[in-house]
Amino acid sequence: MSYTAFPIQHQKWILTTNLVERVNKELKRRTKVVGTFPNEELLLRLAGSILMDINEEWVTGRRYLTIEKG
C-alpha cells in the first residue's frame, strides 16, 4: 500500500510494473526470433546489445516517472 503515497499518475506504474521482469520479457521476446544460437558468444552479444538498447531508451528521454511541479 505504500504506492498510494505517490501521485495518482504514478501509482499504476509502481503497482503493476517490475522493471526486472520487463527487461527479462524483452530479452526473451527478442531472442525467440533467432531460435537457436550456434554458440554462447553470439547469445551474449545479442543480449548485450538488447540491454544497451534498453539503457539508451531510459537515458535519452523516456522517463519511468517524472516529477513535475505545477
mmJSON file of the N, C-alpha and C atoms, coordinates in Angstrom:
{"data_MODEL":{"atom_site":{
"group_PDB":["ATOM","ATOM","ATOM","ATOM","ATOM","ATOM","ATOM","ATOM","ATOM","ATOM","ATOM","ATOM","ATOM","ATOM","ATOM","ATOM","ATOM","ATOM","ATOM","ATOM","ATOM","ATOM","ATOM","ATOM","ATOM","ATOM","ATOM","ATOM","ATOM","ATOM","ATOM","ATOM","ATOM","ATOM","ATOM","ATOM","ATOM","ATOM","ATOM","ATOM","ATOM","ATOM","ATOM","ATOM","ATOM","ATOM","ATOM","ATOM","ATOM","ATOM","ATOM","ATOM","ATOM","ATOM","ATOM","ATOM","ATOM","ATOM","ATOM","ATOM","ATOM","ATOM","ATOM","ATOM","ATOM","ATOM","ATOM","ATOM","ATOM","ATOM","ATOM","ATOM","ATOM","ATOM","ATOM","ATOM","ATOM","ATOM","ATOM","ATOM","ATOM","ATOM","ATOM","ATOM","ATOM","ATOM","ATOM","ATOM","ATOM","ATOM","ATOM","ATOM","ATOM","ATOM","ATOM","ATOM","ATOM","ATOM","ATOM","ATOM","ATOM","ATOM","ATOM","ATOM","ATOM","ATOM","ATOM","ATOM","ATOM","ATOM","ATOM","ATOM","ATOM","ATOM","ATOM","ATOM","ATOM","ATOM","ATOM","ATOM","ATOM","ATOM","ATOM","ATOM","ATOM","ATOM","ATOM","ATOM","ATOM","ATOM","ATOM","ATOM","ATOM","ATOM","ATOM","ATOM","ATOM","ATOM","ATOM","ATOM","ATOM","ATOM","ATOM","ATOM","ATOM","ATOM","ATOM","ATOM","ATOM","ATOM","ATOM","ATOM","ATOM","ATOM","ATOM","ATOM","ATOM","ATOM","ATOM","ATOM","ATOM","ATOM","ATOM","ATOM","ATOM","ATOM","ATOM","ATOM","ATOM","ATOM","ATOM","ATOM","ATOM","ATOM","ATOM","ATOM","ATOM","ATOM","ATOM","ATOM","ATOM","ATOM","ATOM","ATOM","ATOM","ATOM","ATOM","ATOM","ATOM","ATOM","ATOM","ATOM","ATOM","ATOM","ATOM","ATOM","ATOM","ATOM","ATOM","ATOM","ATOM","ATOM","ATOM","ATOM","ATOM","ATOM","ATOM","ATOM","ATOM","ATOM"],
"id":[1,2,3,4,5,6,7,8,9,10,11,12,13,14,15,16,17,18,19,20,21,22,23,24,25,26,27,28,29,30,31,32,33,34,35,36,37,38,39,40,41,42,43,44,45,46,47,48,49,50,51,52,53,54,55,56,57,58,59,60,61,62,63,64,65,66,67,68,69,70,71,72,73,74,75,76,77,78,79,80,81,82,83,84,85,86,87,88,89,90,91,92,93,94,95,96,97,98,99,100,101,102,103,104,105,106,107,108,109,110,111,112,113,114,115,116,117,118,119,120,121,122,123,124,125,126,127,128,129,130,131,132,133,134,135,136,137,138,139,140,141,142,143,144,145,146,147,148,149,150,151,152,153,154,155,156,157,158,159,160,161,162,163,164,165,166,167,168,169,170,171,172,173,174,175,176,177,178,179,180,181,182,183,184,185,186,187,188,189,190,191,192,193,194,195,196,197,198,199,200,201,202,203,204,205,206,207,208,209,210],
"type_symbol":["N","C","C","N","C","C","N","C","C","N","C","C","N","C","C","N","C","C","N","C","C","N","C","C","N","C","C","N","C","C","N","C","C","N","C","C","N","C","C","N","C","C","N","C","C","N","C","C","N","C","C","N","C","C","N","C","C","N","C","C","N","C","C","N","C","C","N","C","C","N","C","C","N","C","C","N","C","C","N","C","C","N","C","C","N","C","C","N","C","C","N","C","C","N","C","C","N","C","C","N","C","C","N","C","C","N","C","C","N","C","C","N","C","C","N","C","C","N","C","C","N","C","C","N","C","C","N","C","C","N","C","C","N","C","C","N","C","C","N","C","C","N","C","C","N","C","C","N","C","C","N","C","C","N","C","C","N","C","C","N","C","C","N","C","C","N","C","C","N","C","C","N","C","C","N","C","C","N","C","C","N","C","C","N","C","C","N","C","C","N","C","C","N","C","C","N","C","C","N","C","C","N","C","C","N","C","C","N","C","C"],
"label_atom_id":["N","CA","C","N","CA","C","N","CA","C","N","CA","C","N","CA","C","N","CA","C","N","CA","C","N","CA","C","N","CA","C","N","CA","C","N","CA","C","N","CA","C","N","CA","C","N","CA","C","N","CA","C","N","CA","C","N","CA","C","N","CA","C","N","CA","C","N","CA","C","N","CA","C","N","CA","C","N","CA","C","N","CA","C","N","CA","C","N","CA","C","N","CA","C","N","CA","C","N","CA","C","N","CA","C","N","CA","C","N","CA","C","N","CA","C","N","CA","C","N","CA","C","N","CA","C","N","CA","C","N","CA","C","N","CA","C","N","CA","C","N","CA","C","N","CA","C","N","CA","C","N","CA","C","N","CA","C","N","CA","C","N","CA","C","N","CA","C","N","CA","C","N","CA","C","N","CA","C","N","CA","C","N","CA","C","N","CA","C","N","CA","C","N","CA","C","N","CA","C","N","CA","C","N","CA","C","N","CA","C","N","CA","C","N","CA","C","N","CA","C","N","CA","C","N","CA","C","N","CA","C","N","CA","C","N","CA","C","N","CA","C","N","CA","C"],
"label_alt_id":[null,null,null,null,null,null,null,null,null,null,null,null,null,null,null,null,null,null,null,null,null,null,null,null,null,null,null,null,null,null,null,null,null,null,null,null,null,null,null,null,null,null,null,null,null,null,null,null,null,null,null,null,null,null,null,null,null,null,null,null,null,null,null,null,null,null,null,null,null,null,null,null,null,null,null,null,null,null,null,null,null,null,null,null,null,null,null,null,null,null,null,null,null,null,null,null,null,null,null,null,null,null,null,null,null,null,null,null,null,null,null,null,null,null,null,null,null,null,null,null,null,null,null,null,null,null,null,null,null,null,null,null,null,null,null,null,null,null,null,null,null,null,null,null,null,null,null,null,null,null,null,null,null,null,null,null,null,null,null,null,null,null,null,null,null,null,null,null,null,null,null,null,null,null,null,null,null,null,null,null,null,null,null,null,null,null,null,null,null,null,null,null,null,null,null,null,null,null,null,null,null,null,null,null,null,null,null,null,null,null],
"label_comp_id":["MET","MET","MET","SER","SER","SER","TYR","TYR","TYR","THR","THR","THR","ALA","ALA","ALA","PHE","PHE","PHE","PRO","PRO","PRO","ILE","ILE","ILE","GLN","GLN","GLN","HIS","HIS","HIS","GLN","GLN","GLN","LYS","LYS","LYS","TRP","TRP","TRP","ILE","ILE","ILE","LEU","LEU","LEU","THR","THR","THR","THR","THR","THR","ASN","ASN","ASN","LEU","LEU","LEU","VAL","VAL","VAL","GLU","GLU","GLU","ARG","ARG","ARG","VAL","VAL","VAL","ASN","ASN","ASN","LYS","LYS","LYS","GLU","GLU","GLU","LEU","LEU","LEU","LYS","LYS","LYS","ARG","ARG","ARG","ARG","ARG","ARG","THR","THR","THR","LYS","LYS","LYS","VAL","VAL","VAL","VAL","VAL","VAL","GLY","GLY","GLY","THR","THR","THR","PHE","PHE","PHE","PRO","PRO","PRO","ASN","ASN","ASN","GLU","GLU","GLU","GLU","GLU","GLU","LEU","LEU","LEU","LEU","LEU","LEU","LEU","LEU","LEU","ARG","ARG","ARG","LEU","LEU","LEU","ALA","ALA","ALA","GLY","GLY","GLY","SER","SER","SER","ILE","ILE","ILE","LEU","LEU","LEU","MET","MET","MET","ASP","ASP","ASP","ILE","ILE","ILE","ASN","ASN","ASN","GLU","GLU","GLU","GLU","GLU","GLU","TRP","TRP","TRP","VAL","VAL","VAL","THR","THR","THR","GLY","GLY","GLY","ARG","ARG","ARG","ARG","ARG","ARG","TYR","TYR","TYR","LEU","LEU","LEU","THR","THR","THR","ILE","ILE","ILE","GLU","GLU","GLU","LYS","LYS","LYS","GLY","GLY","GLY"],
"label_asym_id":["A","A","A","A","A","A","A","A","A","A","A","A","A","A","A","A","A","A","A","A","A","A","A","A","A","A","A","A","A","A","A","A","A","A","A","A","A","A","A","A","A","A","A","A","A","A","A","A","A","A","A","A","A","A","A","A","A","A","A","A","A","A","A","A","A","A","A","A","A","A","A","A","A","A","A","A","A","A","A","A","A","A","A","A","A","A","A","A","A","A","A","A","A","A","A","A","A","A","A","A","A","A","A","A","A","A","A","A","A","A","A","A","A","A","A","A","A","A","A","A","A","A","A","A","A","A","A","A","A","A","A","A","A","A","A","A","A","A","A","A","A","A","A","A","A","A","A","A","A","A","A","A","A","A","A","A","A","A","A","A","A","A","A","A","A","A","A","A","A","A","A","A","A","A","A","A","A","A","A","A","A","A","A","A","A","A","A","A","A","A","A","A","A","A","A","A","A","A","A","A","A","A","A","A","A","A","A","A","A","A"],
"label_entity_id":["1","1","1","1","1","1","1","1","1","1","1","1","1","1","1","1","1","1","1","1","1","1","1","1","1","1","1","1","1","1","1","1","1","1","1","1","1","1","1","1","1","1","1","1","1","1","1","1","1","1","1","1","1","1","1","1","1","1","1","1","1","1","1","1","1","1","1","1","1","1","1","1","1","1","1","1","1","1","1","1","1","1","1","1","1","1","1","1","1","1","1","1","1","1","1","1","1","1","1","1","1","1","1","1","1","1","1","1","1","1","1","1","1","1","1","1","1","1","1","1","1","1","1","1","1","1","1","1","1","1","1","1","1","1","1","1","1","1","1","1","1","1","1","1","1","1","1","1","1","1","1","1","1","1","1","1","1","1","1","1","1","1","1","1","1","1","1","1","1","1","1","1","1","1","1","1","1","1","1","1","1","1","1","1","1","1","1","1","1","1","1","1","1","1","1","1","1","1","1","1","1","1","1","1","1","1","1","1","1","1"],
"label_seq_id":[1,1,1,2,2,2,3,3,3,4,4,4,5,5,5,6,6,6,7,7,7,8,8,8,9,9,9,10,10,10,11,11,11,12,12,12,13,13,13,14,14,14,15,15,15,16,16,16,17,17,17,18,18,18,19,19,19,20,20,20,21,21,21,22,22,22,23,23,23,24,24,24,25,25,25,26,26,26,27,27,27,28,28,28,29,29,29,30,30,30,31,31,31,32,32,32,33,33,33,34,34,34,35,35,35,36,36,36,37,37,37,38,38,38,39,39,39,40,40,40,41,41,41,42,42,42,43,43,43,44,44,44,45,45,45,46,46,46,47,47,47,48,48,48,49,49,49,50,50,50,51,51,51,52,52,52,53,53,53,54,54,54,55,55,55,56,56,56,57,57,57,58,58,58,59,59,59,60,60,60,61,61,61,62,62,62,63,63,63,64,64,64,65,65,65,66,66,66,67,67,67,68,68,68,69,69,69,70,70,70],
"pdbx_PDB_ins_code":[null,null,null,null,null,null,null,null,null,null,null,null,null,null,null,null,null,null,null,null,null,null,null,null,null,null,null,null,null,null,null,null,null,null,null,null,null,null,null,null,null,null,null,null,null,null,null,null,null,null,null,null,null,null,null,null,null,null,null,null,null,null,null,null,null,null,null,null,null,null,null,null,null,null,null,null,null,null,null,null,null,null,null,null,null,null,null,null,null,null,null,null,null,null,null,null,null,null,null,null,null,null,null,null,null,null,null,null,null,null,null,null,null,null,null,null,null,null,null,null,null,null,null,null,null,null,null,null,null,null,null,null,null,null,null,null,null,null,null,null,null,null,null,null,null,null,null,null,null,null,null,null,null,null,null,null,null,null,null,null,null,null,null,null,null,null,null,null,null,null,null,null,null,null,null,null,null,null,null,null,null,null,null,null,null,null,null,null,null,null,null,null,null,null,null,null,null,null,null,null,null,null,null,null,null,null,null,null,null,null],
"Cartn_x":[0.797,0.0,0.845,2.145,2.99,2.939,2.496,2.412,1.394,0.462,-0.556,0.006,1.232,1.859,2.346,2.411,2.866,1.685,1.965,0.882,0.083,-1.17,-2.087,-1.602,-0.954,-0.499,0.655,1.342,2.45,2.037,0.891,0.501,0.353,-0.197,-0.363,0.993,1.964,3.291,3.954,3.856,4.509,3.841,2.533,1.783,1.979,2.001,1.943,3.256,4.263,5.454,6.646,7.253,8.506,9.555,10.484,11.452,12.27,12.659,13.457,12.646,11.38,10.523,10.353,10.242,10.101,11.347,12.519,13.77,13.875,13.571,13.626,12.646,11.463,10.47,10.962,11.584,12.121,13.251,14.14,15.212,14.642,13.66,13.043,12.372,11.648,10.938,11.903,12.994,13.914,14.849,15.119,15.95,15.13,13.812,12.964,12.99,13.167,13.202,14.346,15.485,16.664,16.477,15.88,15.676,16.838,17.727,18.891,20.146,21.057,22.307,23.424,24.3,25.399,26.411,26.57,27.491,27.093,27.686,27.346,27.743,28.821,29.301,28.254,27.579,26.551,25.341,24.99,23.895,24.232,25.442,25.866,25.932,26.361,26.436,25.037,24.073,22.706,22.106,22.272,21.733,22.35,23.638,24.307,23.769,23.541,23.028,21.591,20.798,19.427,19.445,20.304,20.404,20.908,21.832,22.313,21.185,20.34,19.199,18.224,17.932,17.02,17.591,18.881,19.529,19.479,19.729,19.714,18.333,17.276,15.917,15.682,16.145,15.925,16.76,17.97,18.864,18.475,18.027,17.815,16.453,15.632,14.406,13.19,13.053,11.867,12.033,11.278,11.388,10.32,10.696,9.751,8.762,9.262,8.432,8.987,8.121,8.574,7.873,8.639,8.099,8.046,6.876,6.697,5.976,6.519,5.863,4.928,3.754,2.874,1.562],
"Cartn_y":[-1.2,0.0,1.272,1.133,2.329,3.098,2.471,3.165,4.301,4.264,5.315,6.659,6.678,7.936,8.726,8.088,8.745,9.402,10.348,10.968,9.907,10.188,9.215,8.722,9.599,9.179,8.179,8.078,7.141,5.838,5.829,4.655,3.408,3.535,2.376,1.764,2.609,2.113,1.403,1.988,1.416,0.115,0.068,-1.108,-2.284,-2.043,-3.144,-3.459,-2.628,-2.83,-3.231,-4.31,-4.723,-4.611,-3.684,-3.395,-4.608,-5.429,-6.612,-7.58,-7.758,-8.64,-8.103,-6.795,-6.206,-6.433,-6.262,-6.483,-7.954,-8.855,-10.285,-10.655,-10.07,-10.343,-9.866,-8.691,-8.156,-9.039,-9.484,-10.392,-11.668,-12.229,-13.475,-13.27,-12.169,-11.891,-11.763,-11.04,-10.791,-11.952,-12.811,-13.986,-15.111,-15.125,-16.138,-16.02,-14.801,-14.571,-15.345,-15.39,-16.075,-17.586,-18.072,-19.511,-20.154,-20.795,-21.43,-20.642,-20.598,-19.875,-20.884,-20.599,-21.525,-21.626,-20.545,-20.603,-19.576,-19.703,-18.848,-17.392,-17.188,-15.828,-15.002,-15.613,-14.884,-14.564,-15.472,-15.213,-14.029,-14.015,-12.915,-11.592,-11.647,-10.429,-9.855,-10.718,-10.255,-9.715,-10.441,-9.99,-8.65,-8.497,-7.23,-6.078,-6.312,-5.231,-4.871,-5.863,-5.585,-4.746,-5.122,-4.368,-2.948,-2.78,-1.438,-0.6,-1.215,-0.504,-0.047,-0.946,-0.61,0.536,0.45,1.516,2.838,2.822,4.046,4.694,3.869,4.415,5.153,4.576,5.187,6.45,6.456,7.596,8.779,8.517,9.598,10.248,9.903,10.671,9.962,8.701,8.033,7.85,8.557,8.518,7.616,6.871,5.988,6.798,7.691,8.595,9.997,10.954,12.342,13.102,13.842,14.652,16.096,16.552,17.918,18.735,19.899,20.8,21.69,21.843,22.688,22.832],
"Cartn_z":[0.0,0.0,0.0,0.058,0.079,-1.235,-2.32,-3.599,-3.554,-2.62,-2.547,-2.102,-1.61,-1.223,-2.434,-3.602,-4.827,-5.535,-6.438,-7.214,-7.971,-8.208,-8.81,-10.174,-10.972,-12.305,-12.24,-11.099,-10.95,-10.284,-9.649,-8.881,-9.739,-10.933,-11.813,-12.16,-12.495,-12.861,-11.686,-10.529,-9.356,-8.952,-9.025,-8.605,-9.551,-10.857,-11.818,-12.52,-12.428,-13.23,-12.375,-12.756,-12.151,-13.255,-13.096,-14.163,-14.566,-13.61,-13.936,-14.79,-14.464,-15.264,-16.677,-16.806,-18.138,-18.983,-18.386,-19.11,-19.516,-18.602,-18.925,-20.033,-20.002,-21.038,-22.402,-22.43,-23.691,-24.213,-23.324,-23.742,-24.336,-23.679,-24.154,-25.504,-25.637,-26.889,-28.071,-27.848,-28.954,-29.242,-28.266,-28.546,-29.165,-28.961,-29.59,-31.113,-31.603,-33.046,-33.68,-32.997,-33.531,-33.471,-32.417,-32.27,-31.546,-32.29,-31.675,-32.044,-31.102,-31.302,-31.559,-32.537,-32.827,-31.689,-30.926,-29.786,-28.73,-27.56,-26.43,-26.669,-27.408,-27.668,-28.41,-29.377,-30.121,-29.245,-28.363,-27.427,-26.525,-25.995,-25.13,-25.889,-27.127,-27.95,-28.183,-28.514,-28.731,-27.435,-26.336,-25.048,-24.649,-24.86,-24.541,-25.363,-26.642,-27.492,-27.114,-26.723,-26.286,-25.017,-24.067,-22.822,-23.064,-24.016,-24.352,-24.954,-25.799,-26.386,-25.301,-24.36,-23.274,-22.446,-22.135,-21.361,-22.109,-23.401,-24.195,-24.187,-24.269,-24.211,-22.9,-21.809,-20.499,-20.323,-20.854,-20.66,-21.546,-22.756,-23.723,-23.688,-22.752,-22.713,-22.184,-22.437,-21.929,-20.436,-19.69,-18.227,-17.66,-16.657,-15.987,-15.168,-14.353,-13.561,-13.709,-13.916,-13.954,-12.846,-12.121,-11.034,-11.527,-11.826,-12.323,-11.262,-10.991,-10.056,-10.853,-10.347,-11.109,-10.561],
"occupancy":[1.0,1.0,1.0,1.0,1.0,1.0,1.0,1.0,1.0,1.0,1.0,1.0,1.0,1.0,1.0,1.0,1.0,1.0,1.0,1.0,1.0,1.0,1.0,1.0,1.0,1.0,1.0,1.0,1.0,1.0,1.0,1.0,1.0,1.0,1.0,1.0,1.0,1.0,1.0,1.0,1.0,1.0,1.0,1.0,1.0,1.0,1.0,1.0,1.0,1.0,1.0,1.0,1.0,1.0,1.0,1.0,1.0,1.0,1.0,1.0,1.0,1.0,1.0,1.0,1.0,1.0,1.0,1.0,1.0,1.0,1.0,1.0,1.0,1.0,1.0,1.0,1.0,1.0,1.0,1.0,1.0,1.0,1.0,1.0,1.0,1.0,1.0,1.0,1.0,1.0,1.0,1.0,1.0,1.0,1.0,1.0,1.0,1.0,1.0,1.0,1.0,1.0,1.0,1.0,1.0,1.0,1.0,1.0,1.0,1.0,1.0,1.0,1.0,1.0,1.0,1.0,1.0,1.0,1.0,1.0,1.0,1.0,1.0,1.0,1.0,1.0,1.0,1.0,1.0,1.0,1.0,1.0,1.0,1.0,1.0,1.0,1.0,1.0,1.0,1.0,1.0,1.0,1.0,1.0,1.0,1.0,1.0,1.0,1.0,1.0,1.0,1.0,1.0,1.0,1.0,1.0,1.0,1.0,1.0,1.0,1.0,1.0,1.0,1.0,1.0,1.0,1.0,1.0,1.0,1.0,1.0,1.0,1.0,1.0,1.0,1.0,1.0,1.0,1.0,1.0,1.0,1.0,1.0,1.0,1.0,1.0,1.0,1.0,1.0,1.0,1.0,1.0,1.0,1.0,1.0,1.0,1.0,1.0,1.0,1.0,1.0,1.0,1.0,1.0,1.0,1.0,1.0,1.0,1.0,1.0],
"B_iso_or_equiv":[0.0,0.0,0.0,0.0,0.0,0.0,0.0,0.0,0.0,0.0,0.0,0.0,0.0,0.0,0.0,0.0,0.0,0.0,0.0,0.0,0.0,0.0,0.0,0.0,0.0,0.0,0.0,0.0,0.0,0.0,0.0,0.0,0.0,0.0,0.0,0.0,0.0,0.0,0.0,0.0,0.0,0.0,0.0,0.0,0.0,0.0,0.0,0.0,0.0,0.0,0.0,0.0,0.0,0.0,0.0,0.0,0.0,0.0,0.0,0.0,0.0,0.0,0.0,0.0,0.0,0.0,0.0,0.0,0.0,0.0,0.0,0.0,0.0,0.0,0.0,0.0,0.0,0.0,0.0,0.0,0.0,0.0,0.0,0.0,0.0,0.0,0.0,0.0,0.0,0.0,0.0,0.0,0.0,0.0,0.0,0.0,0.0,0.0,0.0,0.0,0.0,0.0,0.0,0.0,0.0,0.0,0.0,0.0,0.0,0.0,0.0,0.0,0.0,0.0,0.0,0.0,0.0,0.0,0.0,0.0,0.0,0.0,0.0,0.0,0.0,0.0,0.0,0.0,0.0,0.0,0.0,0.0,0.0,0.0,0.0,0.0,0.0,0.0,0.0,0.0,0.0,0.0,0.0,0.0,0.0,0.0,0.0,0.0,0.0,0.0,0.0,0.0,0.0,0.0,0.0,0.0,0.0,0.0,0.0,0.0,0.0,0.0,0.0,0.0,0.0,0.0,0.0,0.0,0.0,0.0,0.0,0.0,0.0,0.0,0.0,0.0,0.0,0.0,0.0,0.0,0.0,0.0,0.0,0.0,0.0,0.0,0.0,0.0,0.0,0.0,0.0,0.0,0.0,0.0,0.0,0.0,0.0,0.0,0.0,0.0,0.0,0.0,0.0,0.0,0.0,0.0,0.0,0.0,0.0,0.0],
"pdbx_formal_charge":[null,null,null,null,null,null,null,null,null,null,null,null,null,null,null,null,null,null,null,null,null,null,null,null,null,null,null,null,null,null,null,null,null,null,null,null,null,null,null,null,null,null,null,null,null,null,null,null,null,null,null,null,null,null,null,null,null,null,null,null,null,null,null,null,null,null,null,null,null,null,null,null,null,null,null,null,null,null,null,null,null,null,null,null,null,null,null,null,null,null,null,null,null,null,null,null,null,null,null,null,null,null,null,null,null,null,null,null,null,null,null,null,null,null,null,null,null,null,null,null,null,null,null,null,null,null,null,null,null,null,null,null,null,null,null,null,null,null,null,null,null,null,null,null,null,null,null,null,null,null,null,null,null,null,null,null,null,null,null,null,null,null,null,null,null,null,null,null,null,null,null,null,null,null,null,null,null,null,null,null,null,null,null,null,null,null,null,null,null,null,null,null,null,null,null,null,null,null,null,null,null,null,null,null,null,null,null,null,null,null],
"auth_seq_id":[1,1,1,2,2,2,3,3,3,4,4,4,5,5,5,6,6,6,7,7,7,8,8,8,9,9,9,10,10,10,11,11,11,12,12,12,13,13,13,14,14,14,15,15,15,16,16,16,17,17,17,18,18,18,19,19,19,20,20,20,21,21,21,22,22,22,23,23,23,24,24,24,25,25,25,26,26,26,27,27,27,28,28,28,29,29,29,30,30,30,31,31,31,32,32,32,33,33,33,34,34,34,35,35,35,36,36,36,37,37,37,38,38,38,39,39,39,40,40,40,41,41,41,42,42,42,43,43,43,44,44,44,45,45,45,46,46,46,47,47,47,48,48,48,49,49,49,50,50,50,51,51,51,52,52,52,53,53,53,54,54,54,55,55,55,56,56,56,57,57,57,58,58,58,59,59,59,60,60,60,61,61,61,62,62,62,63,63,63,64,64,64,65,65,65,66,66,66,67,67,67,68,68,68,69,69,69,70,70,70],
"auth_comp_id":["MET","MET","MET","SER","SER","SER","TYR","TYR","TYR","THR","THR","THR","ALA","ALA","ALA","PHE","PHE","PHE","PRO","PRO","PRO","ILE","ILE","ILE","GLN","GLN","GLN","HIS","HIS","HIS","GLN","GLN","GLN","LYS","LYS","LYS","TRP","TRP","TRP","ILE","ILE","ILE","LEU","LEU","LEU","THR","THR","THR","THR","THR","THR","ASN","ASN","ASN","LEU","LEU","LEU","VAL","VAL","VAL","GLU","GLU","GLU","ARG","ARG","ARG","VAL","VAL","VAL","ASN","ASN","ASN","LYS","LYS","LYS","GLU","GLU","GLU","LEU","LEU","LEU","LYS","LYS","LYS","ARG","ARG","ARG","ARG","ARG","ARG","THR","THR","THR","LYS","LYS","LYS","VAL","VAL","VAL","VAL","VAL","VAL","GLY","GLY","GLY","THR","THR","THR","PHE","PHE","PHE","PRO","PRO","PRO","ASN","ASN","ASN","GLU","GLU","GLU","GLU","GLU","GLU","LEU","LEU","LEU","LEU","LEU","LEU","LEU","LEU","LEU","ARG","ARG","ARG","LEU","LEU","LEU","ALA","ALA","ALA","GLY","GLY","GLY","SER","SER","SER","ILE","ILE","ILE","LEU","LEU","LEU","MET","MET","MET","ASP","ASP","ASP","ILE","ILE","ILE","ASN","ASN","ASN","GLU","GLU","GLU","GLU","GLU","GLU","TRP","TRP","TRP","VAL","VAL","VAL","THR","THR","THR","GLY","GLY","GLY","ARG","ARG","ARG","ARG","ARG","ARG","TYR","TYR","TYR","LEU","LEU","LEU","THR","THR","THR","ILE","ILE","ILE","GLU","GLU","GLU","LYS","LYS","LYS","GLY","GLY","GLY"],
"auth_asym_id":["A","A","A","A","A","A","A","A","A","A","A","A","A","A","A","A","A","A","A","A","A","A","A","A","A","A","A","A","A","A","A","A","A","A","A","A","A","A","A","A","A","A","A","A","A","A","A","A","A","A","A","A","A","A","A","A","A","A","A","A","A","A","A","A","A","A","A","A","A","A","A","A","A","A","A","A","A","A","A","A","A","A","A","A","A","A","A","A","A","A","A","A","A","A","A","A","A","A","A","A","A","A","A","A","A","A","A","A","A","A","A","A","A","A","A","A","A","A","A","A","A","A","A","A","A","A","A","A","A","A","A","A","A","A","A","A","A","A","A","A","A","A","A","A","A","A","A","A","A","A","A","A","A","A","A","A","A","A","A","A","A","A","A","A","A","A","A","A","A","A","A","A","A","A","A","A","A","A","A","A","A","A","A","A","A","A","A","A","A","A","A","A","A","A","A","A","A","A","A","A","A","A","A","A","A","A","A","A","A","A"],
"auth_atom_id":["N","CA","C","N","CA","C","N","CA","C","N","CA","C","N","CA","C","N","CA","C","N","CA","C","N","CA","C","N","CA","C","N","CA","C","N","CA","C","N","CA","C","N","CA","C","N","CA","C","N","CA","C","N","CA","C","N","CA","C","N","CA","C","N","CA","C","N","CA","C","N","CA","C","N","CA","C","N","CA","C","N","CA","C","N","CA","C","N","CA","C","N","CA","C","N","CA","C","N","CA","C","N","CA","C","N","CA","C","N","CA","C","N","CA","C","N","CA","C","N","CA","C","N","CA","C","N","CA","C","N","CA","C","N","CA","C","N","CA","C","N","CA","C","N","CA","C","N","CA","C","N","CA","C","N","CA","C","N","CA","C","N","CA","C","N","CA","C","N","CA","C","N","CA","C","N","CA","C","N","CA","C","N","CA","C","N","CA","C","N","CA","C","N","CA","C","N","CA","C","N","CA","C","N","CA","C","N","CA","C","N","CA","C","N","CA","C","N","CA","C","N","CA","C","N","CA","C","N","CA","C","N","CA","C","N","CA","C","N","CA","C","N","CA","C"],
"pdbx_PDB_model_num":[1,1,1,1,1,1,1,1,1,1,1,1,1,1,1,1,1,1,1,1,1,1,1,1,1,1,1,1,1,1,1,1,1,1,1,1,1,1,1,1,1,1,1,1,1,1,1,1,1,1,1,1,1,1,1,1,1,1,1,1,1,1,1,1,1,1,1,1,1,1,1,1,1,1,1,1,1,1,1,1,1,1,1,1,1,1,1,1,1,1,1,1,1,1,1,1,1,1,1,1,1,1,1,1,1,1,1,1,1,1,1,1,1,1,1,1,1,1,1,1,1,1,1,1,1,1,1,1,1,1,1,1,1,1,1,1,1,1,1,1,1,1,1,1,1,1,1,1,1,1,1,1,1,1,1,1,1,1,1,1,1,1,1,1,1,1,1,1,1,1,1,1,1,1,1,1,1,1,1,1,1,1,1,1,1,1,1,1,1,1,1,1,1,1,1,1,1,1,1,1,1,1,1,1,1,1,1,1,1,1]
}}}
